[in-house]
């Protein structure tokens, strides 16, 4: 139910039509209801005025809550948008770091290859008897 519909029905003092669906005694029932309304109207006005005032205040309060909720939702949506933009920025930074790590992996692989080559060269020199300081001399 919308707030407009609540506002329309919040005043319970309205003149409701008096009817009867009984064909024979219907007019007598309508007459009795009108007399009862005439007698009860002064008291009913007091009671229903308070109820109508309460209903109107309640509808106003609900309208205020609705406005607050809509404002809060708007702020949340704006906050989510800001967080989404921040996440996109972090994603771009992570991609940059990933590229740098990949480049470093390539460099590390090249360094390892050069170290392997140097080890092989060193081992060949040691096995050929040349040693690290040149050819080895036979023991005297």
C-alpha positions as CSV (number, residue, x, y, z in Angstrom):
1,X,0.0,0.0,0.0
2,X,1.4,3.4,-0.9
3,X,1.6,6.5,1.3
4,X,-1.1,8.2,-0.8
5,X,-3.5,5.3,-0.2
6,X,-2.7,5.4,3.5
7,X,-3.4,9.1,3.5
8,X,-6.8,8.6,1.8
9,X,-8.0,6.1,4.4
10,X,-6.4,7.6,7.5
11,X,-9.4,9.8,8.3
12,X,-12.0,7.4,9.8
13,X,-14.6,10.2,10.3
14,X,-15.8,10.1,6.7
15,X,-19.5,9.8,6.0
16,X,-19.9,6.1,5.1
17,X,-23.0,5.3,3.1
18,X,-25.6,3.4,5.0
19,X,-27.1,0.5,3.0
20,X,-28.8,-2.9,3.4
21,X,-28.8,-5.8,1.1
22,X,-32.1,-7.2,2.5
23,X,-35.0,-6.6,0.1
24,X,-38.0,-6.5,2.5
25,X,-36.7,-5.2,5.7
26,X,-33.8,-3.3,4.2
27,X,-35.4,0.2,4.4
28,X,-36.2,-0.4,8.0
29,X,-32.6,-1.4,8.7
30,X,-31.3,1.7,6.9
31,X,-33.6,3.9,9.0
32,X,-32.4,2.3,12.2
33,X,-28.8,2.7,11.2
34,X,-29.4,6.4,10.4
35,X,-31.0,6.9,13.8
36,X,-28.1,5.1,15.5
37,X,-25.7,7.3,13.6
38,X,-27.5,10.4,14.6
39,X,-27.4,9.5,18.3
40,X,-23.8,8.2,18.3
41,X,-22.3,11.0,16.1
42,X,-21.3,13.4,18.9
43,X,-19.5,10.7,20.9
44,X,-18.0,9.2,17.7
45,X,-16.7,12.5,16.6
46,X,-14.6,12.8,19.7
47,X,-13.2,9.3,19.5
48,X,-12.7,9.3,15.8
49,X,-11.1,12.7,15.8
50,X,-8.4,11.4,18.1
51,X,-8.1,8.3,16.0
52,X,-7.9,10.4,12.8
53,X,-5.2,12.6,14.4
54,X,-3.2,9.5,15.4
55,X,-3.6,8.0,11.9
56,X,-2.4,11.2,10.2
57,X,0.6,11.4,12.6
58,X,1.4,7.8,11.9
59,X,1.2,8.2,8.1
60,X,3.5,11.3,8.5
61,X,5.9,9.3,10.6
62,X,6.0,6.5,8.0
63,X,6.6,9.0,5.3
64,X,9.5,10.4,7.2
65,X,10.9,6.9,7.7
66,X,10.5,6.3,4.0
67,X,12.5,9.5,3.2
68,X,15.2,8.5,5.6
69,X,15.5,5.0,4.1
70,X,15.6,6.4,0.6
71,X,18.4,8.8,1.6
72,X,20.3,6.0,3.3
73,X,19.9,3.7,0.3
74,X,21.2,6.5,-2.0
75,X,24.2,7.0,0.3
76,X,24.8,3.3,0.3
77,X,24.6,3.1,-3.5
78,X,27.1,6.0,-3.7
79,X,29.4,4.3,-1.3
80,X,29.2,1.1,-3.2
81,X,30.0,3.0,-6.4
82,X,33.1,4.6,-4.7
83,X,34.2,1.2,-3.4
84,X,33.8,-0.3,-6.9
85,X,36.0,2.4,-8.3
86,X,38.6,1.8,-5.6
87,X,38.5,-2.0,-6.4
88,X,39.0,-1.2,-10.1
89,X,42.0,0.9,-9.1
90,X,43.4,-1.9,-7.0
91,X,42.8,-4.4,-9.8
92,X,44.8,-2.2,-12.2
93,X,47.6,-2.0,-9.6
94,X,47.6,-5.7,-9.1
95,X,47.8,-6.2,-12.9
96,X,50.9,-3.9,-12.9
97,X,52.5,-5.9,-10.1
98,X,51.7,-9.1,-11.9
99,X,53.5,-7.8,-15.0
100,X,56.5,-6.7,-12.9
101,X,56.6,-10.1,-11.2
102,X,56.5,-11.8,-14.6
103,X,59.4,-9.6,-15.8
104,X,61.4,-10.4,-12.6
105,X,60.7,-14.1,-13.2
106,X,62.2,-13.8,-16.7
107,X,65.2,-11.9,-15.3
108,X,65.6,-14.5,-12.6
109,X,65.5,-17.3,-15.2
110,X,68.2,-15.5,-17.2
111,X,70.4,-15.1,-14.1
112,X,69.9,-18.8,-13.2
113,X,71.0,-19.8,-16.8
114,X,74.1,-17.6,-16.5
115,X,74.9,-19.1,-13.1
116,X,74.5,-22.6,-14.6
117,X,76.8,-21.7,-17.4
118,X,79.4,-20.4,-14.9
119,X,79.1,-23.5,-12.8
120,X,79.7,-25.7,-15.9
121,X,82.7,-23.6,-16.8
122,X,84.1,-23.9,-13.3
123,X,83.5,-27.6,-13.2
124,X,85.2,-28.1,-16.6
125,X,88.3,-26.1,-15.4
126,X,88.5,-28.2,-12.2
127,X,88.1,-31.5,-14.1
128,X,90.6,-30.6,-16.8
129,X,93.1,-30.0,-14.1
130,X,93.6,-26.3,-14.7
131,X,92.0,-25.3,-11.4
132,X,90.8,-21.9,-10.5
133,X,94.3,-20.4,-10.5
134,X,95.5,-21.8,-13.8
135,X,97.0,-25.2,-14.7
136,X,97.8,-27.4,-11.7
137,X,101.3,-28.4,-11.1
138,X,102.2,-32.0,-10.4
139,X,103.2,-32.7,-6.8
140,X,107.1,-32.8,-6.3
